[in-house]
């Protein structure tokens, strides 16, 4: 079942159960999918690839995390709770996130493979690490780990 079909089923289920938060979140995901499909039609592509679907979901999750951070800074705990609930729903469609230990291990391997020795090599390490960890770990988490390892 494609993501779009799954989303359609979730919309029906959320409407039946009168789950407003889930319904709004899933409709938002569908909106992003439809917008992406429409933007790709001129190039001859009718449906999204799995990678493009993951990209959309990761973008939505990142927006939610950024919003949570901003609302926390602004002291808006009511909005933080709403964004966290929506983020949890979006994360149901993403692959499971890797643990800190697993991410650390991948970062160590990347540092060794590119021969990074200082913070000057951050770009090389981040590029390769993001490729390997795409969708499996948050970019900010990866960046913090790389910084810590290269500065030590």
C-alpha positions in Angstrom: 0.0 0.0 0.0 1.4 3.4 -1.0 1.7 6.2 1.5 -1.1 8.1 -0.3 -3.5 5.1 0.0 -2.5 4.7 3.7 -3.2 8.3 4.3 -6.6 8.0 2.7 -7.5 5.1 4.9 -6.3 7.1 8.0 -8.4 10.0 7.1 -11.5 7.8 6.9 -10.6 6.2 10.3 -10.0 9.5 11.9 -13.3 10.9 10.7 -15.2 7.9 12.0 -13.5 8.1 15.4 -13.8 11.9 15.5 -10.1 12.3 16.3 -9.6 15.9 15.3 -5.8 16.1 15.8 -5.2 13.0 13.8 -7.6 14.1 11.1 -5.9 17.5 10.7 -2.4 16.1 10.8 -3.2 13.4 8.2 -5.0 15.8 5.9 -1.9 18.1 6.2 0.3 15.2 5.0 -2.0 14.5 2.1 -1.9 18.2 1.1 1.9 18.1 1.0 1.8 14.9 -1.1 -0.7 16.3 -3.6 1.3 19.5 -3.9 4.5 17.6 -4.7 2.6 15.4 -7.2 1.2 18.4 -9.0 4.7 20.1 -9.1 6.2 16.9 -10.7 3.5 16.4 -13.4 5.2 18.7 -15.9 8.2 16.5 -15.8 6.0 13.5 -16.7 6.0 11.9 -13.2 2.4 11.0 -12.1 3.1 9.5 -8.6 5.8 9.9 -6.0 8.6 7.5 -5.4 9.1 6.0 -1.9 12.1 8.3 -1.4 10.1 11.4 -2.3 7.4 10.3 0.1 10.0 9.9 2.9 11.4 13.3 2.0 8.0 14.9 2.5 7.4 13.2 5.8 10.9 14.2 7.1 10.2 17.8 6.1 6.9 17.8 7.9 8.5 16.2 11.0 11.3 18.8 10.9 8.8 21.6 10.7 7.0 20.2 13.8 10.3 19.9 15.8 11.3 23.5 14.8 7.8 24.7 15.9 8.1 22.9 19.2 11.4 24.6 19.9 10.1 28.0 19.0 6.9 27.6 21.1 9.0 26.4 24.1 11.2 29.6 23.8 8.0 31.7 23.7 6.5 29.9 26.7 3.5 28.6 24.8 3.2 25.1 26.3 -0.4 24.7 24.9 1.0 24.9 21.4 4.0 22.7 22.3 1.6 19.9 23.3 -0.4 20.2 20.1 2.7 20.1 17.9 4.1 17.2 19.9 0.9 15.3 19.3 1.0 16.0 15.6 4.7 15.0 15.4 3.9 11.7 17.0 1.4 11.0 14.3 3.8 12.0 11.5 6.5 9.8 13.0 4.2 6.8 12.7 4.8 6.9 8.9 8.6 7.3 9.2 11.0 4.4 9.7 12.0 3.9 13.4 14.6 6.4 14.6 18.0 5.1 15.4 19.3 5.2 19.0 22.1 7.6 20.0 24.5 4.6 20.2 23.7 3.5 16.7 24.0 7.1 15.3 27.3 7.5 17.2 28.6 4.3 15.6 27.7 5.4 12.1 29.3 8.9 12.8 32.5 7.2 14.0 32.7 5.1 10.8 32.1 8.1 8.6 34.8 10.1 10.4 37.3 7.2 10.0 36.3 6.7 6.3 36.8 10.3 5.3 39.9 10.7 7.5 38.5 13.7 9.5 40.7 15.0 12.2 39.3 18.5 13.1 36.2 20.7 13.0 37.4 21.9 9.5 36.3 18.5 8.2 32.8 18.9 9.4 31.3 19.4 5.9 32.8 16.2 4.6 31.6 14.2 7.6 28.1 15.7 7.6 27.5 15.1 3.9 28.3 11.4 4.2 26.6 10.9 7.5 23.4 12.6 6.4 23.3 10.3 3.3 23.7 7.2 5.5 21.3 8.3 8.2 18.6 10.0 6.1 15.2 9.4 7.6 16.7 7.3 10.5 17.9 10.2 12.7 17.3 13.9 13.1 19.8 16.1 11.3 20.3 18.3 14.4 21.2 15.2 16.5 23.7 14.1 13.9 25.2 17.6 13.7 25.6 17.8 17.5 27.4 14.4 17.6 29.7 15.2 14.7 30.7 18.5 16.4 31.3 16.8 19.7 33.5 14.1 18.1 35.5 16.4 15.9 36.1 19.0 18.7 37.3 16.4 21.2 
